[in-house]
Amino acid sequence: MRGFLRSLKLLVAFLSFMLLVTGCSKSGGPSSTDNNITVGVCLSSFHAGFMTAVNQAVTDKGKELGITVNVSNANGDASVQADNMQNYITQGVSAIVINPIDSKGIIPSIELANLKGIPVFIIDTNADGGEIVNRNATNNIKAGKTAADYIAEKLKEKNGEYRGTVVNLAGTISQASGYDRDKGFMDEIANYPDIKVVFRQDCAFDQEKSMNAMMNALQANETVDAVFAANDNTALGAIKAIEQANRFYSQGDSKHIYVVGIDGNPEGVQAIREGRLDATISQNPISMSANTIQMVYDYVKNGTAPEANTESLQMMITKANIDSQEVQQFGLWADLLRSRTGS
């Protein structure tokens, strides 16, 4: 009987110890192992080189960290993006990363994630409400201002003064990045009163829409000196329209129409090398997106909170500097994307 009681006491002591150890192992944070971390990424689309780079970068960084990264494509439809986000919330993912299509329309989805305790991070374009852990983006107002100043200087070189006519092919105005780029450009170009914006249209960052808009602008205006395009996709649509209208002249020709884009995507960089696109204000979506996934990991795994806003670098790329050491140090993400995808 005594032997039985001794064995029983040892068994109880052992079980108590195991419960203590198990309890301690669960107290470190929301995820005890990396395999438990799942990130839902809601992208606006995959149609532009920029978004292709974001998709590739978040996937690669997830593999590097040993976590699950699931990416959804809204194909430019805000309602689809809201559904995608709802699905991630229902699944109970560890965190959500979003590139909002509609900065106001996405607020209810963000607030629902907040209510469920799922942290939300943003890449590139902002949301107008809800609690965001971090927004990692280029300063799009600054990019628009930079484009305006570049065009102004080129028109001064051409006309001997700050004078000329400009077409503004804006991005999606309901999206923060589109709104900010348009605002930055319009605010800055207003500082040059003799440079007139003769045509302005929301082209939704879409190449076909920008080509059609540019055709209308050329038909309505006998003289167009320059074009501001909200991204390189839009810029390439404008160039196609200029070429189809037989109004394309080489750089240096007095009739040349200057075209400036934003992003530095593969097609834009190629067009600069060919002398078809005059300039692009390059971002780096690969480093931007990889850094966001790292911040998500640090926050979910270790409770390390990042700064609320991270401003990614930008740089003006032209044919004159594209092969310079300065640009190479900044990094042409278009070339890096080609090397990763083999395209």
N, C-alpha and C positions, 0 to 999 in steps of 0.2 A: 504493500500500500504506500509506504514511504517513497519507494522508487517511482511509483506512478505519479505521486504528487510533485516530486522533484522534476520529472519529465514535463509535467503540465506547466510548471512555473517557467521552465526554460523555453517552452513553446510560446507562452504568453509574452515573455521578454523579447524573444526573437521577432514575433509579429509586431510588437510595439515599436521596435527599432526600425523595421521595414516601413511601417507607416510614417514614422518620423522622417526617414530618408526620402520617401516618395513625396511627402508634403514639401520638403525643402526644395526638391528638384523642380517643383512647379511654381515656385515663387519668384523666378527670375524675370518674367515678362510675358508678353502675349504669345510668343512662340518659343518653345523650348528647343526646337531644332530648326535648321534652315529649311528642311523638307516640308515644314508646316507653313511656310510663307508663300502665299499666292497673291500675285498682283494682277488686277484687272486693268488693262489699258484701253481707253475709249478714244480712238482716233477719229478725226473728222472724215478722212478718206485715205486712200492709197494712191490717188491719181497723179499727184505731183511728186517731183523728185525729192522735195523737202520731206514729205510725209513718208516716202519710201525709206529715207535715211532714218527717220524717227523709229519706224517699225523695226528696221534692221538693228538699230542701236539698242533699243530696249530689250529685244530678244537676246542679242549677244551678251549684254550685261547680265541679264538674268541667268544665262548659262554659266557665265564666269563666277557668279556668286552662289550658284547651286540652288536657286529658287525658281518657282514656277511663275512665268510671265505669260498671261493670255492676252492677246490683242484682238480687238474687234474693230470692224470697219463700218462706219456709218454712211459711206458713199455720199457725203455732203448733205444728208437729211437729218435735221435736228431731232425729229421725232424718233428716228431709228437710233440715234445716239442716246436719247433718253431711255429707250427700251434696253439698249446694251448695258447702260449703267444700272438699270433696275435688275437685270439678270445677275450682274456681279454682286449687287447688294443682297439679292436672294440667296446666292451661293455662299455669302458670308466670307468674301475674300479678305485678306489681311489689309489691303490698301487699294485705292483706285487712283489711277493717273488719267487725266483727261485733257484733250485738246478741243475746247468747246467750239461748236459751230455757231451757236447762238448764245451770246454772253449773258443775256437776260433769261432766255428760255430754259437754260440748264440749271437755274437756281433751285427749283423744287427738288431735282434729283440730288444735288449736292446737299441740301438740307436733310433729305431722307438718309443719305449716307452718314451725315453728322449725327442724326438721331440714333442710328444703329451702331454708332461708335466706330465707324470705318473711316480712317484718315484719308483725305483727298489731297492730291498734288496736281499741279497744272504745268503743262508744257506749252510754251509759245504764246498762246493768246489767253486773256484773262476772263474770269467770270465776274459778274456784277454783284454777287451776293453769295451767302453761305460761308462756312468756315473752311479756309484753305490752309494746309500746313505750309506749303511752299509753292510759289510761282516762279518757274525758271524760264526766262524769256529774253529776247532782244528788246531793247528800247525802240519800239516801232515809231514813236513820234520823232525820235532822233533820226531814224532812218529816212523818214519822209523829209525832214529838214535838210539832211545831207544831200538827198536827191535834188531838192529845189536849188540849193546853192551850186551844185555841180552844173545843172542846166543853165542857171543864170550866168555862170562864168563862161560857159561855152557860147552862149548867145552874145556875150560881150566880145569874145574873140571874133565871132562871126560878123557882128554888126557894129563893132566899135563902141557899143554902149549896152547897158542892160535893157534890151528891147527885143520883143519877139512874141510869137504865139505858141501856146502850149496846149497839148491834149492831156487830160488826166483820166487814165483808165484805172479806176479804184478797185480795191478788193471788196469782199463782202462787208458791207457797212455795219450789219448786225453783229459781226464778229469783232472783238476788241482789236485784233491785229489789223484788220481792214480799216476800221474806224480811225485808229491811231496813225496809221501810215498816211491816210488821206488828210487827217487834221494837221499832222506835221508838215506835209507838203504845202497845203493851202495856206497855213499860217505863215510859213516862211516865204513862199512866192509872193505873198502880199507885200513884202518889204521891197519888192521891185515893181513899182507901179506901172512901168511901161512894158512889163511882161504880162500878157493877157492869157488867161485860161479860156480858150474858145470852145472847149467841149469837155464835158465831165460825165462819166457814167460808171455805175457799179457793174463790174464784169465778173464778180464772184470768184476771182482768182482763176478763171477758166479761159483757156486758150481760144476756143471757138467763139465764145462770147466776145472776147477782146478783139478778135479779128473782125467780126461783124461790126462792132462798135467803131473800130478804127476806119473801116470802109465808109461808114456814115460820116465820120469826122472829116475824112479827106474829101468826100463829095460836097460837104457843107462849107469847107474852107479852102480857098484857093492856095493859101499859104499856111503851112504848119511847120514850125521850126524845131519842135521837140516834143517828146512824149514821156510822161511819167507813168510807169506801169507798176502796180502794187506788188507784183512778184515776177519772176522770170518767165513763168508760163504765160502770163498776160503780155509781157514784153515780146515774146516770140509770136504771139498772135498778132500784135501790132505790126511787127516786121513783115509777116506774111501778107498782111493787107497792103502795106506800103509797096512791097514787091509786086503784088498782083495789080496794083494801080499804076505800075510803071513810074513810081516816084521814089524809087530807091537809088541813092547816089552814094558813092564811096566816101568814107571818112576823109575830110580835107576838101571835098567839093563844096562849093558855096550853096548848093541845093540840098546838101545832106540833112536829113532829119535825125536829130539826136534821140536815142531811145535809152532810157535808164530803167532797170528793174531792181528787184530785191530778192535775195536768197542765196545766189551763187550756186544754183543747181547744175547738174551735169550738162544739160542742154544749153543753159545760159552761158556757162564757162566756155563751151565749145563755140557758141556764137560770138563771144568776145574774141577768141583766138582767130576766128574767121573774118573778123571786122564787121560783122552784121549788127551786133549789140555793142553799144558804146561803153556801158558800165553796169555793174550790179553791186549792190551793197550786200556783201556776203555775210551770212550768219554761219554757225556751225551746229547743225541739228544733231550730229553724231555725239559730240562731246556734251551738248546740252541734255540730250536724252539719257545718255549713260550716267551723267551726274545726278539726274533726277532719280533713276533707279537705285543708285548708291545711297541717296538721301532717304529713300523709302526703306531700304534695307536697314540702315543705321537707326532709323526711327522705330521701325517695327521690332527689330531684333534687340536693340540696346536702349531704346528710349531716348536717343540723341536727337533733339529738336534742331532743325536747321533754321537759318534766318528766313523770315517770311517771304522775302523777294531775292532772287538771284538774277543779276543782269548779265546776260551772255555777251560776248564781244562781237563786234561787227567791223567790217572793213570795206572800203571802196575798192573794187577790182576793175581795172581797165586793161586795154591791150598794152598800154605803156608799162604797166607794173606787174602784169600777171606772172611773169617768170622771175620777178625780183626775189631777193633773199627775204625781204620784209613779208611778202605774201606767202612765201614758203613757210616761214616761221609761224605766221598766223594759221596756216593750214587750209588747203583747198579741199573741203569735204567732198566735193564732186569727184575729185580724183581718188580719194580714200574710199568712197562708196563703190566706184568702179573696181577697185582692187579687192574689195570684200565680196562683191557679187559676181565678179568675173565678166562684167558687161562693159 
